[in-house]
Amino acid sequence: MNNYANARSSLDNQSAFIDLRSDTVSKPVAGMRQAMAEAKVGDDVYQDDPTVNLLQHRVAHMLGKEAGLFVSSGTMSNLIAMLVHCQRGDEIITGRDYHVYCDEAGGASIVGGIFFDPLDPAADGALNPEDILAAVKPDDIHCPISRLLCLENTWHGEAISLARIKASAAAGRQAGLNIHLDGARFFNAVTALNIKPSDLAGVADTVSVCLSKGLGAPAGSVLCGPSDFIHKALRVRKYLGGAMRQVGVLAAAGLYALDHHIGRLSDDHAHAHDLAQFLSTIPRLSVRSATNMIFLTLADGSPAELANSLLEQGIIITPGTPETRLVMHLNIDDTALDAIKLAFKNWHMS
């Protein structure tokens, strides 16, 4: 076992470390835990869990959509959307490094027999309208049927401008495509762009919003769209094995997050900017930041060596090549930020 693995193993049963791997690692705050404990519940398969119903209605209303469906994860939410939008043999046009294509185990192809045509995003993460139009297949028996355009915002932390994502969606609609938006960090994008949730959600027919990233809930996403679409999505959720029972305990965490954690996302963005500025003073690092993420490229030494040094100081990261990503979240306060800066300073001086 290498030094990094040894150090990581020593912390497996400890909670007193700073985790920068993702915003998915945050722990529910005390108020959220209380809300979960006090949640009114029912059987969600019968659609009579009042807390789930409230969450679904609340998110759909915020996004300007008719209905919502609470599911276990963003991956499941995206998969359900793709399976409802498309039939076997249909095609999805999306970004080459968008999550639905490269980080969801090919679920749409495996389960749904759906083909992907991945496009190279522009520098800002958007799909260029001309590329979308060029990718749409002719009505030819040799080709799959282009059916769905999957967009993403944020993209590697970058909040794609409303004008740019509207232009992508407009190209898709011009070609007769349905539009799905993967909003894993939807509210980070809304916060960074200073727009209303309905402004961003309005570009797409359906939207997936994750509750367990910057919003700090322990699990869950909400898929929003037209009522008839969500009715079909219920069946797909069932055959994927995702029907849930007294899940109001998790929906309560989502409601708490909507009430308390959207407004504080700007704190994560500010922390990322602050830390990026500090790290930029270290000659061994090239640094860029976007919303709540920081990306590092090392001029010398290995990412694993950096990760090991930080871990020995109580900070865990995932070493990456060519870039290492650090993610701010609600468990990173000013004190933690100071500790992170000191750990990097010690690494640089070693």
MOBEL-V264060 format. One record per residue. PHI is phi as a letter, one per 30 degrees, with the letter a starting at -180 (none if undefined). OMEGA is omega in whole degrees, 0 to 359 (999 if undefined). Layout:
phi: (PHI PHI)
omega: (OMEGA OMEGA)
//
This chain:
phi: (none d d d d d d d d d c e c c c d b c c c d a d d d d c e d e d d d d d d d c d d b b c d d d i b d d d d e d d d d d d e d e d i c d a b b d b d a d d d d d d e e d d d d c c e j d b c c a d d c d e d c c b b i i e d d d d c i c c c c d c d d d d d j d c d e d d d d d d d d d d b d d c d c d b b c c c b a d b h i d d d d d d d d d d d d d d d d e d i d d b c c d c e b e d d d e d d d h b d e d d d d d d b d b b c c c c c c d d i d d a j b b c b l d e d d d d d d e d d e d d d i c d b c d c e d d d d d d d d d d d c c d d d e d d d d d d d d d d d d d d d d c e d b c b b b a h c b b b c b d d b i c e d d d d d d d d d c i b c b c d b b d c c c c b d a d d c c d d d d d d d d d d d d d d d d d)
omega: (182 184 181 180 178 181 180 180 182 182 186 183 179 179 186 171 183 187 183 183 184 172 175 186 184 179 178 178 186 180 178 179 178 178 178 181 184 186 170 186 173 179 186 176 174 180 180 171 188 181 175 181 179 180 181 179 183 182 179 180 179 185 181 180 184 187 178 178 179 180 190 187 175 177 178 180 178 181 178 181 182 181 177 181 192 171 176 181 175 184 174 173 184 179 183 178 172 188 183 182 191 185 181 170 180 187 182 178 183 185 189 183 184 182 176 167 183 178 176 177 172 184 180 178 182 171 182 181 181 178 178 182 180 183 182 187 175 176 188 183 179 189 168 179 178 189 192 171 178 177 183 176 8 180 185 179 182 174 180 185 180 180 182 182 173 180 177 181 180 177 178 180 177 181 178 181 165 184 172 178 172 181 179 176 183 185 170 178 180 180 182 182 180 179 177 177 181 177 181 181 183 180 189 173 181 183 172 180 181 180 191 176 183 180 168 174 183 181 168 172 177 175 184 179 178 183 181 176 181 175 176 181 177 180 180 177 180 185 170 180 186 175 187 185 184 188 174 177 176 178 178 177 178 178 178 180 179 181 193 192 176 183 183 177 177 175 178 179 179 178 179 179 180 181 179 178 178 183 179 178 179 186 184 187 163 192 168 180 178 186 186 184 175 180 184 169 184 175 178 183 183 175 180 178 176 181 180 180 180 182 177 177 174 181 182 175 171 179 183 177 1 182 172 183 171 185 176 180 190 177 178 179 183 179 178 180 177 180 178 179 180 181 177 177 179 178 181 184 185 999)
//
